[in-house]
Every structure is written in C-alpha cells, then in structure tokens.
Amino acid sequence: MKKGFLVLFMMVLMLAACSSQSSESASESASGSSSSESSGDTIKVGILHSLSGTMAISEVSLRDAELMAIEEINANGGVLGKQIEAVIEDGASDWPTFAEKATKLLQQDKVATVFGGWTSASRKAMLPVFEQNNGLLWYPVQYEGMEQSPNIFYTGATTNQQIVPAVDWLLENVGKDFFLVGSDYVFPRTANQIINAQVKAKGGKVVAEEYTAMGHTDYNTVINKIKSAKPSVIFNTLNGDSNVAFFKQLSDAGITPDDIPVLSVSVAEEEIRGIGADVLEGHYAAWNYYQTTDTAENKTFVENYKKKYGDDRVTGDPIEAAYNAVYLWAAAVEKAGSIEVDKVKEAADGIEINAPGGTVKIDGETQHLYKTVRIGEVQADGQFKEVWNSDEPVKPDPYLKSYEWAGELGQKK
C-alpha cells in the first residue's frame, strides 16, 4: 500500500491533535441517551447502508470505502490511541429499517458515530433517531438541500454544489427544454421543485415531469412521453436499479445522447458498471469527484481501492464522500480529544483535508462541506471525461439563500 495519501491524512490528524484535550477524555460518554462505549482498546462506529434490495447496487461500495478508511486509520495507530471497530447493519432499501437499525446502533451497540444512508428517504427516517438520542450521522451522498440537522454532517453535495450548476451548464450548452424524470420520494420531488424555479427564471421550460416508484422497471410509457415532448435534455433523478431499466429501454427506443442527452445526479461509475458503458456513453452526470479526477491523492486512493477489492472495481463520488467522512470524523475526534458528540461537532468546524477529489473543508455553520463541482461525460470505458468544473471548492448553501430565484424555496423552515 502506498503511503502518500495516508501520510497526508495522518498529518491532518496530528496537527488537529495539537489543540486537543487530553486523550484521557476519550472514554467520556456522548451526551444524551446514546452513550458511546469506548472502553478498552476500541471505539465502536456504525456502518448502515442498503446491502440488499434496490439500493444495494449503489450502497455496498460505500460500506467498502468506509471499511477501507477504518483499516487505514487503524494501521496508522487508530484514533486517540484506540482501534476503530465497525458494527455493520443492513438498511435493506427500506426506510423504516434504517430508523430501526440506527436506533440499535445508538442504544444497543452504543457507537460513537454512524456512517450511513444514500437516499434522502433513508436520511429523513434516521434524522429524528439521531436528534432524539444525540447521536452523530455522517451522510455521504448528494441530496436536495433544504435541511440542516445538528446531528448530521453532510459530506456529499448540497443543491448549489451539484443540481444548480448542472442546470446552468445545460441551459448554456445543451438547450432550454427540460424533461424531468425521477424516483417518487423526497429527493427527486424537492430537486425538481428547485429545477422548475431555476429553469423558469433563466428563460427555459420544463416540458414534463414524471415519477416512478423505487425499483420500477417498465419505462415504455415514460419514454413515449419523452418522444412526444421532444425536450432538449432529460434531467434524471432516478435512484437505484431503476436506472438500469430506464437507460436500456431509452437506448432500445433509439434515443441516443445525440438526440436527447440525459444528465444524471445519481449515476456514478459504480452504476455505470451495472447499466453498461455502451448504453450510457455520451450521457452526462454532475458530481464533485470522478475516478479520473487528476490529483495525487486520487491516484493512491484508486490504486488502494482496487488492490483491496479487485481490479474490476471502480470508485465514484459517493464512494469518495463516504471514505472522506471517516477521515473527517477521525480528525474531529483527535482535535476534540474526545468522542463526545457535542465536542466532536465543535471541533469539526474548519477541518480541511486533501481528499481524492481535492480539498474539502467542513463548514461548521451548516455541517456541510466546501466541494468542487464537476460535470462529466460518460466514455466508452465506463469512466467520465470532465467537461466543466467550478475551479475551486464551492461554499455550501443548503437553503439556496444566495439565489434570488429560489424565493420561498430558500427559506429555512
């Protein structure tokens, strides 16, 4: 295993520790009812993703990335001199199950923190559990914004770091008539409210808006509507294995990227493996990281990931965000000198690391990250060619307060 990337991360941890409290406080309980067990030589953390069901196509790799980060940190001495011990649970692509397993991890396993979720439905189900138990969730996937919980750190993109710049890019480079297709739950519906407002304000038009249930596989009716509407672009917020059916049926219907390109916000390299690069070549996706992102840290990250899990495996944005989350939590714990939730949250503000996708920094006010925005085109090899980026990390704005067109959408509730 190459050491360069690990050394960079451990330097962050050591520098943060300079201002920390004594490591004797590492055994303190997290305040609230979810006291965390850190006795002995280990600190328990939870990993909670869908390892079965429609979302397993996306979430299994997040678990793998988190376990790799834990293994690397443990190999370099752990956190506060203790080894991290992962307790793994399966959310099973079922939102009530996520709440049930989160409760178990906090109350029964007494973990110091949890890394988990993908869909906003899973996060919304877990949110009250973490707030009521004063637990700490690190959520690693881009989402629709309009949320800020004191018990969640959001390491994926919020709306102004993915959806908003993607819409602007499409309006400038592809066309002004949008067809919106998404899974029927909170993320696509909220995202499309934002897209409708933005497109209208910028002189474009949403010609149609269609939703299907999670796991839906028959898209012939939707595709016929696309043919009739003749949009400039399809903005896709489908999640899980529905994307496999949608893109294959779109291709079978003879609709190519030259005819109507699709821009997705939940299709990364892992999903391309399941759908097929031959089907997706020429379509677009907006993220903050690609396996092809050109940084020294990413070269090492990709090499280590493939060495651990196989040459056929790929990295992607949610995978990188999940991996980063473990290191960010570890850095905050070292800085706080404690695993106590309130102390970790306070210490997290301003922590910055050189991640595989570039520099990321925790914004203490929102508990989101500064992240670079990237738009990529799918290539024949299943990788992305970057066609645009924001040049520098973008400050998170989960409530879109800085956009006049957002209106009431941008008002914190």
C-alpha positions in Angstrom: 0.0 0.0 0.0 1.3 3.4 -0.9 1.7 5.7 2.0 1.5 9.2 0.4 -2.3 9.7 0.8 -2.3 8.2 4.3 0.5 10.4 5.5 -1.4 13.5 4.3 -4.4 12.4 6.3 -2.5 11.5 9.4 -0.7 14.9 9.3 -4.1 16.4 9.5 -5.0 14.3 12.5 -1.7 15.1 14.2 -2.0 18.9 13.6 -5.6 18.9 14.8 -4.5 17.0 17.9 -2.1 19.8 18.9 -5.0 21.8 20.2 -6.9 18.9 21.6 -7.8 18.0 25.1 -6.0 15.1 26.8 -6.8 11.7 25.4 -8.0 10.7 28.8 -11.3 12.2 27.9 -11.7 9.6 25.0 -13.7 7.4 27.3 -16.3 10.0 28.1 -19.9 9.2 27.0 -21.6 11.1 24.2 -24.2 13.3 25.9 -27.8 12.3 25.6 -29.2 8.8 25.8 -26.8 7.2 23.3 -23.7 7.0 25.5 -20.9 5.6 23.4 -18.7 2.7 24.5 -15.0 3.3 24.1 -13.7 1.3 27.0 -10.7 -0.9 26.3 -8.7 -0.5 23.1 -11.5 0.1 20.7 -14.0 2.7 19.7 -17.2 1.4 18.1 -18.7 3.1 15.0 -21.7 2.1 13.0 -22.0 1.5 9.2 -25.5 1.5 7.9 -26.2 1.1 4.2 -28.5 -1.0 2.0 -26.7 -4.2 1.5 -29.8 -5.8 -0.1 -32.7 -4.5 -2.1 -33.0 -2.0 -4.9 -30.3 0.4 -3.5 -27.7 -2.3 -3.0 -26.3 -1.6 -6.5 -25.1 1.8 -5.1 -24.6 1.4 -1.3 -22.5 -1.8 -1.0 -19.5 0.1 -2.3 -20.0 2.9 0.3 -19.6 0.3 3.1 -16.5 -1.0 1.4 -15.0 2.5 1.2 -15.7 3.2 4.9 -14.2 -0.1 5.9 -11.0 0.7 3.9 -10.7 4.1 5.6 -11.1 2.4 9.0 -8.5 -0.1 8.2 -6.0 2.6 7.1 -6.6 4.7 10.1 -6.2 1.7 12.4 -2.9 0.7 10.6 -1.6 4.2 11.5 -2.4 4.0 15.2 -6.2 4.4 15.2 -8.0 7.4 16.9 -6.9 8.7 20.3 -4.7 5.6 20.6 -7.6 3.3 20.1 -8.6 1.0 17.2 -11.9 1.7 15.4 -14.3 -1.2 15.4 -17.1 -1.2 12.8 -20.6 -2.5 13.6 -22.3 -3.2 10.2 -26.1 -3.1 9.6 -28.2 -3.5 6.5 -30.9 -0.9 5.8 -32.3 -3.2 3.2 -33.5 -0.4 0.9 -36.4 0.1 3.4 -36.7 3.5 5.2 -38.3 2.2 8.5 -35.5 -0.4 8.7 -32.9 2.4 8.5 -34.6 4.0 11.6 -34.7 0.7 13.4 -31.1 -0.1 12.7 -29.9 3.4 13.6 -31.7 3.1 17.0 -30.0 -0.3 17.6 -26.6 1.1 16.8 -27.0 4.1 19.1 -28.9 2.5 22.0 -27.7 -1.1 22.0 -24.3 -1.0 20.3 -23.6 2.4 21.7 -21.5 3.5 18.8 -19.6 6.8 18.8 -20.9 7.8 15.3 -22.6 6.2 12.3 -21.7 6.4 8.6 -24.7 5.7 6.5 -27.6 6.2 4.2 -27.9 7.0 0.5 -31.5 8.1 -0.3 -33.0 11.2 1.3 -35.8 8.9 2.4 -33.4 6.9 4.5 -31.8 10.0 5.9 -35.2 11.6 6.8 -36.1 8.3 8.6 -32.9 8.4 10.6 -32.8 12.1 11.4 -35.2 12.0 14.4 -33.4 9.0 15.8 -30.1 10.8 15.8 -31.6 14.0 17.2 -33.5 12.3 20.0 -30.5 10.3 21.0 -27.9 13.0 20.3 -26.1 10.6 18.0 -24.0 11.7 15.1 -24.6 10.6 11.4 -22.2 11.2 8.6 -24.3 11.2 5.4 -22.2 10.7 2.3 -24.4 11.3 -0.7 -25.5 14.4 -2.7 -29.0 15.5 -1.8 -31.7 18.1 -2.4 -30.7 20.5 0.4 -33.3 22.3 2.4 -32.1 20.6 5.6 -29.6 21.3 8.4 -29.6 19.0 11.4 -27.3 19.5 14.4 -26.8 15.7 14.4 -25.8 15.2 10.8 -22.6 16.0 8.8 -23.3 16.1 5.1 -20.2 15.0 3.1 -21.9 14.8 -0.3 -23.0 17.8 -2.3 -25.9 20.0 -1.4 -28.0 21.6 -4.2 -25.8 24.6 -5.0 -22.8 22.2 -5.4 -24.5 19.9 -8.0 -28.0 20.5 -9.3 -27.9 24.3 -9.6 -24.6 24.4 -11.6 -25.7 21.4 -13.7 -28.9 23.2 -14.7 -26.9 26.4 -15.6 -24.5 24.3 -17.7 -27.3 22.6 -19.5 -29.1 25.9 -20.3 -25.8 27.3 -21.7 -24.5 24.3 -23.6 -27.4 21.9 -24.4 -30.8 23.5 -24.5 -33.7 25.1 -22.7 -36.5 22.5 -22.7 -36.2 20.1 -19.8 -37.9 16.7 -19.2 -37.7 15.7 -15.6 -37.7 12.0 -14.6 -37.2 10.8 -11.0 -38.0 8.2 -8.4 -41.0 9.0 -6.3 -39.6 10.2 -3.0 -38.3 13.3 -1.3 -35.0 13.9 -3.2 -36.3 13.9 -6.8 -39.5 15.9 -5.9 -37.7 18.6 -3.9 -34.9 18.7 -6.5 -37.4 19.2 -9.3 -39.1 22.0 -7.4 -35.8 23.7 -7.4 -35.1 22.9 -11.1 -38.5 24.2 -12.1 -37.9 27.6 -10.3 -34.4 27.9 -11.7 -35.3 26.9 -15.3 -38.2 29.4 -15.4 -36.1 32.2 -14.0 -33.4 31.5 -16.6 -35.8 31.5 -19.6 -36.1 27.8 -20.0 -39.1 25.5 -19.8 -39.9 22.2 -18.0 -41.9 20.3 -20.6 -42.9 17.4 -18.4 -42.2 15.8 -15.0 -42.6 12.1 -14.4 -42.0 10.0 -11.2 -41.9 6.2 -10.7 -41.7 4.1 -7.6 -38.4 2.8 -6.3 -37.5 -0.4 -8.1 -39.7 0.4 -11.1 -38.6 -1.3 -14.3 -41.0 -0.5 -17.1 -40.3 2.8 -18.7 -42.0 2.4 -22.0 -44.8 4.9 -21.1 -42.3 7.5 -19.8 -40.2 7.1 -22.9 -43.2 7.5 -25.2 -43.9 10.8 -23.4 -40.3 11.8 -23.9 -40.6 11.2 -27.6 -43.8 13.3 -27.8 -42.3 16.1 -25.7 -39.1 16.3 -27.7 -37.1 18.0 -24.9 -33.6 19.4 -25.3 -32.4 17.4 -22.3 -33.6 14.8 -19.7 -32.7 15.7 -16.1 -32.6 12.3 -14.3 -33.1 11.9 -10.5 -33.9 8.2 -10.6 -32.1 6.1 -7.9 -31.1 2.5 -7.6 -31.6 -0.2 -10.2 -34.4 1.7 -11.9 -31.6 3.4 -13.8 -30.6 0.1 -15.4 -34.1 -0.4 -16.9 -34.5 3.3 -17.8 -31.3 3.7 -19.8 -31.5 0.3 -21.5 -35.1 1.0 -22.6 -34.2 4.5 -23.7 -31.4 3.0 -25.9 -33.7 0.3 -27.2 -36.2 3.0 -28.2 -33.5 4.6 -30.4 -33.0 7.7 -28.3 -29.3 8.5 -28.2 -27.3 11.2 -26.5 -27.0 13.0 -29.9 -30.9 13.1 -29.9 -31.6 13.9 -26.3 -28.8 13.8 -23.8 -29.5 12.7 -20.2 -27.8 14.4 -17.2 -28.0 12.3 -14.1 -27.2 13.2 -10.5 -27.3 9.7 -9.0 -25.4 7.7 -11.7 -21.7 7.3 -11.0 -19.0 4.8 -12.0 -20.5 2.0 -9.9 -23.9 2.4 -11.5 -22.3 2.5 -15.0 -20.9 -0.9 -14.3 -24.4 -2.2 -13.7 -26.1 -0.4 -16.6 -23.3 -0.7 -19.2 -21.0 1.9 -20.6 -22.2 1.0 -24.1 -25.7 2.2 -23.1 -24.5 5.3 -21.2 -21.7 6.6 -23.4 -22.3 10.3 -24.3 -24.7 11.0 -21.5 -23.7 13.3 -18.6 -23.5 13.3 -14.8 -22.9 16.1 -12.3 -20.7 15.2 -9.3 -17.8 16.5 -7.2 -15.4 13.6 -7.9 -14.7 11.1 -10.6 -12.3 8.2 -10.7 -10.5 10.1 -13.4 -10.1 13.2 -11.2 -6.4 14.2 -11.5 -4.9 14.5 -8.1 -2.0 12.7 -6.5 -4.3 11.7 -3.6 -6.8 10.2 -6.0 -4.2 8.1 -7.8 -3.3 6.5 -4.5 -6.9 6.1 -3.4 -7.9 4.3 -6.6 -4.8 2.1 -6.5 -5.5 1.1 -2.9 -9.3 0.6 -3.5 -8.6 -1.7 -6.5 -5.8 -3.5 -4.6 -8.2 -4.3 -1.7 -11.4 -5.1 -3.6 -10.3 -6.1 -7.2 -9.2 -4.5 -10.4 -12.7 -4.7 -11.8 -14.0 -2.4 -9.0 -14.4 1.4 -9.6 -14.5 4.4 -7.4 -17.1 7.2 -7.6 -18.4 10.3 -5.9 -20.5 8.7 -3.1 -17.7 6.2 -2.5 -15.1 9.0 -2.1 -17.5 11.0 0.1 -18.1 8.0 2.3 -14.3 7.5 2.6 -13.7 11.1 3.4 -16.4 11.0 6.1 -14.4 8.5 8.2 -11.2 10.6 8.0 -13.1 13.8 8.8 -14.7 12.3 11.9 -11.3 10.9 13.0 -9.7 14.4 12.6 -12.5 16.0 14.6 -12.2 13.4 17.4 -8.4 13.9 17.5 -8.9 17.7 17.7 -11.6 17.4 20.4 -9.6 14.8 22.3 -13.0 13.1 22.8 -15.7 11.1 21.1 -18.4 13.1 22.9 -20.8 14.2 20.2 -21.0 17.9 21.2 -17.2 18.2 21.5 -16.7 16.5 18.1 -19.2 18.8 16.4 -17.5 21.9 17.9 -14.0 20.7 16.9 -15.2 19.8 13.3 -15.6 23.4 12.2 -13.0 24.4 9.7 -11.3 21.0 9.4 -9.8 20.6 6.0 -8.2 17.6 4.2 -6.7 17.0 0.8 -9.2 14.4 -0.3 -9.0 12.3 -3.5 -11.3 14.8 -5.3 -9.4 17.8 -4.0 -9.6 20.0 -0.9 -12.7 19.7 1.2 -13.5 21.7 4.3 -16.2 21.4 7.0 -18.4 24.5 7.2 -19.3 24.5 10.9 -22.4 26.6 10.5 -24.2 24.2 8.1 -22.2 21.0 8.8 -21.8 20.6 5.1 -18.5 20.6 3.1 -16.9 23.1 0.7 -16.7 21.0 -2.5 -15.6 21.4 -6.2 -18.4 20.9 -8.7 -17.7 18.8 -11.8 -19.7 17.8 -14.9 -18.6 14.7 -16.8 -19.5 12.9 -20.0 -19.6 9.0 -19.9 -16.9 7.4 -22.0 -16.8 4.0 -23.7 -14.6 2.6 -20.9 -17.2 3.5 -18.3 -15.2 6.4 -16.9 -16.0 10.2 -17.1 -14.4 12.9 -19.2 -14.7 16.1 -17.2 -16.3 18.8 -19.4 -16.6 21.5 -16.8 -15.7 22.3 -13.2 -16.0 25.2 -10.7 -12.2 25.7 -10.4 -12.4 25.9 -6.6 -14.5 24.5 -3.7 -17.9 26.0 -3.5 -19.3 27.1 -0.2 -22.4 25.0 0.8 -25.7 26.8 0.6 -28.3 24.2 1.5 -31.2 26.6 1.7 -30.2 28.5 -1.5 -30.2 31.8 0.4 -27.9 33.3 -2.2 -30.2 32.8 -5.2 -33.0 35.3 -5.8 -35.0 32.9 -8.0 -35.2 30.4 -5.1 -37.7 32.6 -3.3 -39.5 30.8 -0.6 -37.7 27.6 -1.5 -34.6 29.1 0.0 -36.2 30.0 3.3 -35.1 27.8 6.2 -38.0 26.1 7.8 
